[in-house]
Amino acid sequence: MTEQFTLAEELSCSICLEPFKEPVTTPCGHNFCGACLDASWASRGAPYGCPQCRTVYQARPQLRKNTVLCAVVEQFLQAKLTPEELPDGCTPPAGGAAHTRVKAGAKTPAKVSDPVAQVICDHCLKEAAVKTCLMCMASFCQEHLQPHLDSPAFRDHPLQPPIGDLIRRKCPQHNRLRDFFCPEHGECICHICLVEHKSCSPAPLSQASADLENKLKHKLTVMYGQINGASRALEDVRARQQDVRETTQRRMEQLREEFTEMKALISALEAKSIQKIEEEEKRVSSKFDHSYQVLLKKKSEIQNLKEETELALNKGDEFEFLEKAAKLQGVSTKPVYVPKVELNQELIKGVCQGTLDLKNELKRYIQQSQDKKPHEPPVSAPPRTFPFEALELIVDSKEVGLEAGAKTTTPQANSMSLRDKVLEAFLAKSRPELLKYAVRVILDYNTAHSKVALSENYTVASVADVPQSYRPHPQRFMYCSQVLGLHCYKKGIHYWEVELQKNNFCGVGICYGSMQRQGPESRLGRNSSSWCVEWFNTKISAWHNNVEKTLPPTKATRVGVLLNCDHGFVIFFAVTDKVHLMYKYKVDFTEALYPAFWVFSAGATLSVCSSK
């Protein structure tokens, strides 16, 4: 065993720590995977150095494939895997990070995660079943499954994880296995039923399940966006209601100041004027309250539908999932709508203007009576008006955190100045202030590379020991060991933190959903659609559009990412007891953005921290 372990070390690449793949030999005599050495030299540039002995070459050496070493590696891998290969027709159980291999003839007790849903062997009626044969229509424990694993006669018998209710697998009308799903009727059918459903578009169960799963995930993403929009709308309604309340209070106070000079004569008029504004406030507040209740109900409905959708996605039984998914697919959701509610500016303006005119007229008549000399009435100055039209400006300025200024500049200069001021404001914030914008990031297994293992409810990404058996998907990375977040962000401010373990080959960033999935251009930061900070050995760099910016080293093992879609910037923080700026990008984003992650070396792990 020790000799085999030593040989495995000798036949492993010192860059990726895995067995050689198309090994090449440097002039100094050391061997590496061709792809690993190309990636290392491409990132560092000239002069080119050997990663093992640090020998430096001014010109890039011409490398050739070491065919002898390649043959030795292949023979070693075959000798290592042959004793552990599974018999034909047996499908190993899928795990989150790796697959467990079972030797032929070994009796391994079945592990059933749910005691209530345990399936009993149909042969001995005692032991728990580990597989169900869809050809025999029976479930078997490990001992009685052995003939299916050893005998060639059972090689074409399809084996599945234990199925409790096999009767549901059969068509009640034709007593045949139901291998198809009819989306028009929302039911599973057998091949004989296809004649009755010739006008429909039935599909195999696996294909129908994958299609409905993708549709529900897309729908879930849309609902998350709608819920976020409803939450922001609710906050905006309350904020605008508070602004209206403060505005009316200011107006009433101003009226009280005017009436103090003439309270003895027109106290009744003062009370009546205040009453009009109070009624207007109540009218507008009641409409805001109604809008708030409608939005709250809408959010609750979407939330309930979201929970049902998530529950359906977690169903283990394929038939139950298909039936539930077909019903949920037919339920539609609509985006929230907030009606425009404003104060009656003409009413309030009329009350205020009438008060001023009355005061001026009262002063004039009092003065005339005191002087007892008839004279022409003085030319009164134009009556003062209250700037009720400034209400919207006040609301807008509060939304961006700035006061309404009187400077007149071009729209572009205003936009740049506003972005810089907001950016500086966020750079000055403490970690507790940034956590107010925290969001929950879930990793999307449909984008994960086969060398990326996902665990901890899709919040941890690491380099897998063996390639993962993910389903083919058009969004999956095929070249770089990367994975994206499940949800995208197009509006608002969002913050998340990532814990790094063995951070020598990993990266954290954001990207557009349209970023390529194949080829060297699909790596984070090597295209115009992604931005990231990257650890490569001991070097830390910021990457965008294949342009590298070397950053100072840091001992922090946690990275914070703040994305401001509204003002167009992303900030990367090194998180310790405090937050320290690593790098920032100012960009006019044109698409929705996804959290993005890259892991390369064995042992490298990225954990998305909880938002709590």
GIFEN-V38601 format. One record per run of one state. SS is the DSSP state (alpha for helix, beta for strand, coil for the rest). FROM is the first residue (numbers start at 1). TO is the last residue. If there is no record, write none. Layout:
ss->[SS SS]
from->[FROM FROM]
to->[TO TO]
This chain:
ss->[coil alpha coil beta coil beta coil beta coil beta alpha coil beta coil beta coil beta coil alpha coil alpha coil beta coil beta coil beta coil beta coil alpha coil alpha coil beta coil alpha beta coil beta coil beta coil beta coil beta alpha coil alpha coil alpha coil alpha coil alpha coil alpha coil alpha beta coil beta coil beta coil beta coil beta coil beta coil beta coil alpha coil beta coil beta coil beta coil beta coil beta coil beta coil beta coil beta coil]
from->[1 2 11 12 13 19 20 23 26 31 34 45 48 50 56 58 65 66 67 83 115 118 120 121 128 129 131 134 138 141 142 151 152 155 159 161 166 170 171 177 178 180 183 187 190 203 205 260 263 314 318 330 345 372 390 401 411 428 431 438 439 443 444 452 456 460 464 482 490 493 502 505 513 520 523 530 537 539 545 547 552 558 565 569 576 579 587 593 600 605 609]
to->[1 10 11 12 18 19 22 25 30 33 44 47 49 55 57 64 65 66 82 114 117 119 120 127 128 130 133 137 140 141 150 151 154 158 160 165 169 170 176 177 179 182 186 189 202 204 259 262 313 317 329 344 371 389 400 410 427 430 437 438 442 443 451 455 459 463 481 489 492 501 504 512 519 522 529 536 538 544 546 551 557 564 568 575 578 586 592 599 604 608 612]
